Amino acid sequence: MSHVKQKVLVTGASSFVGCHLIRGFSQKNAWEILPVGSKKSEDYESQHTRRIDFGGGKNNWTVLNLKNEPSIKKFIRIFRPDIWVHHAGYAKNYASPNYNIREGYDTNVAPLKYIFENLAQNGCKGVLVTGSSMEYSETDKLCLESDLCLPKSPYGQSKLKETLTALEMSKKFEEAIKFYKKTLEINPNHLETALNLINCYEDINELDKAIKISEDFCKLHPDKYELHYTMGRLNHKNGKNLDNAYNAYKKTLSINNNFKYAKLGLGQIYNGKCNVLRVQGARNLEETSQRIVNTSHGIGISQAREKEHIM
């Protein structure tokens, strides 16, 4: 009886770690290994070529642009991997303070969201995301998973953001929240950490906590329109205090008058208030009409009684 092999995909297969992953996984007869790179295997040079040969995955080599969301969706839908090993990342000048943090985010972080979503929709059993020692604080000691992460290098910050995004996409919000809270204990004014913590609380529907943090940071960063918008959106979503949402949207637009999402939020609140006023107006009209009817009916009875008394 033949068994269907588990499909294991490994991105970043031309790297040092990637080629060893390919080589190790290929020794498992029950697994079908698919090495993935950003270009054709024959287009790589020097040590990358040697790594691909070492990994032994040249025959099954697949080219994927992780930043191309439509092609990723199509590939996952067709191939349907059982395991996705995510090792690819932008590492050019990784040790330099001039590392391109924008490219790092676009390659290392942003694709995780649609990769996770599409893998979940197509029966993937698990995702492995490799990390980096540069995610941790600068130290000469060996790093443990429990160690605090406060990377100073742009590359380390990019990789840490990748790890935290993977935790959030895996619904492991408690681990992410623990990290963000610890970071804020050390640096209470760190805006990006606060926004990430707010997002985590929103994802687990603890809106009151998310609103409290947004309120505190609006005071610390009164000129940051995105914070005021976040506070408005959360209050709007919570529905407990639409006046706060309205004021936060107005504050957002006073800083950035072109921010369309704040305008949309204001419009929704305004339309909602108009609908409430219409309903209240209709009720008031109905109540007034009923009072008129009751009054008229009462006058009619009174007049009839007067006539009976005269007669």
N, C-alpha and C positions, 0 to 999 in steps of 0.2 A: 504494500500500500504506500503510495507516494504522498508526501506531505508538501503542502504549499510553503515555499520559503518566505520568511519574513523579509520585507523590503526595508533596508536601512540606507538612508541617504546621508551623506556627509558633505557639508559645504566647506569651502576653504581647503580643498583636498591637496592643493599644491604647496601648502605651508609645511613647516617642520612637524608640528603636532598633527596636522591633517593627514599627512602621508602615513604616519605611524598608526593613526586610527584606522585608516583604510587597510593597512597591512594586518593589523590585529583582528579587525572584524572579518576579514576575508578568510581567516582560518576557521571560522565557524561555518560548517557545511549547511546549517539550517538557515543561513542568512544570504540574501541577495544584496550585494553592496553596490551602491550607485555613487561614485565620486562626482562631485560638482565643483566647477570652477567658473571664473568670470569670462574665460575665453577658451578656444580649442586647445587641447593638450599639446599639439605640435607648435602652437604659437608662444609657448613659454620658453624661457632661456635659462642658461646656467644652472644654478642649484635647484630651481623650480622643476626643470626637466628631470634632473636626477631624483628628486623627491617623488615625482609622478611615477617614474620607473620603479623606485623602491616600493611604493605603495602597491604597484601591480594592478592599478585600476584603469589603465589606458583604454582597454577595450570597451568598457562601459561608461567612458567619460561623457559627462553631460554639461552643457553650457547653460548657465542661468544668470540673468541680471537681477539681483535681489531687489533693486530699486524699481524694477518694472512690474508694478502690481498686477496688471492684466495677464502677463505671461506667467507669473507665479501662480495665480489662481488657476489658469488653464493647466499648467503642469501638475499641480497637486491634484486637480480633479481627474486627470488622466492616469497618473502614476500611482496615486493613493499610497504613499509611504506608511509603513507601520511605525517606524522610528525616524525622527528627523534630528540629526546631530548638527547643531548650528555652531560652526567654528569660523565661518567667514567673517571678515571685518576689515575696515580700512585702517591699515597700520603704517602707512608711509610716514617716515619721520616720527615714529612713535615716541622716541626718546627726546624729541626736541620741543622746546616751549612754543615753537612756531607750527606745531601740528595743526592741521586744518580741522578745527572742531566742528565746523558746519558739515564737512564731508563725513566726518566721523559719526555725527548724529544721523545723517541721511543713509549711511550704509550700515552702521552697527545697531541703531536703535529703531528708527522709523519702520523698517520692513517687518519687525517682529509682530506688529499689531495685525497686519493682514495675513502674515504667515500662520500665526497661532489660530486666527479665526477660521481660515480655510482648512487647516489641518483638522481642527475640531469638527468641521462640517463633513469631512471626508474620511472619518474613521481612524485617524492616527492614534496610536496607543501611547505615545510619549514623545517629549522633546528634551534633548540635552543641549544646554547652552554652556559653552566653555567660557571660563573667565580668564583673568590675568592677575598676576601678583601686583601689577601696578594699580589695581583698584584699592589697595590698602594704603595706609599711611606709610610714609617713608621710614623704613627700618632695615636693619641688617639681620634681623631675626627671621626665622621661618614664620610664615603667616598661617593662622588657623581660621577656619570658617567663622569662628566666634569673635575674631578680632575686629576692632573698629575700622571702618573704611573712610578715610579722609584723604583721597588722592590729591596731590598738588599738580601733577602733570595733566595737560589737556587730554592726552590719550587715556590715562587712568580714569579721568572723569567720564569720558565717553564709554569706557567699558563698564564702569560702575552703573551708569545710566542704563546700559543694556541689561545688566543683571537685574536691576530693580524693575525694569519694564517687563522682563520675563517672569518675575515673581508676580507682578500684578496681573499679567495675562494668564498666568496659571491659577489665578484666584487665591494666591497665597498672600493675602493682604496683611495678615498679622505680622509676617516677617518684614514686609516693606514698611509698615507703620512703625514697628520697633526701631528700624534703622533711621527713619526720618525724624522720629522724636528724639533719638539719641543725638543726631546731628544738630538739631535745634537747641539742645541743651548746651552744646559747645559753641554754636554760632546762632544765637536767637534771632538774628536779623536776616538770615539767609532766605531770600525770596523764592528761589527755585525749589528748595526743600519744602517750604511751606505750601507752595502750589501742589507739589506731589502728594503731600500729606492730605491736603484738602481733597484731592482727587480720589485718594484711597478711601477716605471716610465717605465720600459720596458713593463710591462703588459698592460699599457694604451698607448703604442707606442710613448712615449715621449723620444725617444732615445738620442736626443741631451742633455737633462738634465741628463739622466743616464750616458752618456759618460763623461760629465763635472764632476760629482761626482766621478766617477771612476778615472779620471785623477788626481783630487785633492788628493784622498786617496792613490793613487800610490806614490805620493810624500811624504805623511805622513808615509806610511808603505812600503818603497821600497823593503823590504825583503819578502813581502807576495805574493807568486806566484799566489794565487787565485784571487787577485785583478788585477794583470797584465793580467791574462787570461780573466777575466771579461771585462776589457777594450778592449782587442783584439777581443773578441767575439762580443761585442756591435758595435765596428767599422766595423767589418766584416759584421754584420747583416745590419748595416746602409748603407754600400756600398759607402759612400762619401769619405772615406780616407782609402784605403786598405793598404797603406804604414804604417799607424799608427797601423792597425791591425796586420800586418806582424811583426813590431818591438815589439809589446806587446807580441805576441806569442813567439818570440825569447827570450824576457826578461823572460817570464815564464819558458822556458826550461833551461835558464841559472841558475835559482834558483832550479828548480825541473826537471831534465832531463827525468824523467820517467812519466811525466804527459801526458797521451796519447791524451787528448782532444786538447791540444795545438799543438801536432804533427799533428793531423787530420786537425786542422784549417790551419796550415802552408801548408799542402798538398793541401788543397782545393784552397788556394790563388795561390800556385805555378801552379797547373793545370789550374786555370783560366787565369793566365798570359801566360802560354804556348799556351792556346787556342787563346788568343788575338794576340800573336805573330804569330801564324799560319795564322790567318785571315789577319793580316796586311801583312804578307809575301806573302800570296796569292794575296792580292790586289796590292802590289808592283810589283809582277811578272806580273800580268795582265796589270798594267799601263806600265811597261817596254816593254812588248810584243806589246802593242798598239802603243807605241812610235816607236818601230822598224818597225812595219807595216806602220805607217804613214810616217816614214822617207823613207822607201823603196818605198812607193807609190809616195812620193815627188820626189825621185831620178828618178823614171821611167818617170814621167811627164816632168821633166827637160831635160832628155836625148831625149825624143820625140820632145820637142820643139827645141832642138839644131839641130836635124836631119832636121826638117822642115825648119829651117833657112838656113842650108847648101844647101838644095835643092832649 
